[in-house]
Amino acid sequence: MNLINPQILEKNGKKEFAILPYEDFLKLQEELACYDDLRILRDAKKEEQNAPSVSLKEAKNILNIE
């Protein structure tokens, strides 16, 4: 992930807000979407790890293709 350079705003001496340039925000949003997709894929793979499967050769025979 690319480094982002937020501007931090304080309220009553405590860090309260982070302001990002719009381009950084878009990059961060895209990275988060990719991460979410990866998480969903990993969860699905974990759920299906014990599912029955067939080899490519068996699948071709079932589908009558060479």
RAMOCOR-V932572 format. One record per pair of residues at least 4 apart in sequence whose ideal C-beta (glycine too) atoms are under 6 Angstrom apart, sorted by the first residue. I is the first residue (numbers start at 1). GAP is how many residues later the second one is. D is the distance in Angstrom with one decimal. If there is no record, write none. Layout:
# RAMOCOR-V932572
I:GAP:D ; I:GAP:D
This chain:
# RAMOCOR-V932572
1:30:5.2 ; 2:25:5.9 ; 4:20:4.3 ; 6:12:4.0 ; 6:14:5.1 ; 7:12:4.4 ; 8:7:5.3 ; 8:10:5.7 ; 9:7:5.8 ; 9:8:4.2 ; 10:5:5.6 ; 10:6:5.9 ; 11:5:3.9 ; 20:4:4.4 ; 20:5:4.6 ; 54:4:4.0 ; 54:5:5.2 ; 60:5:5.1
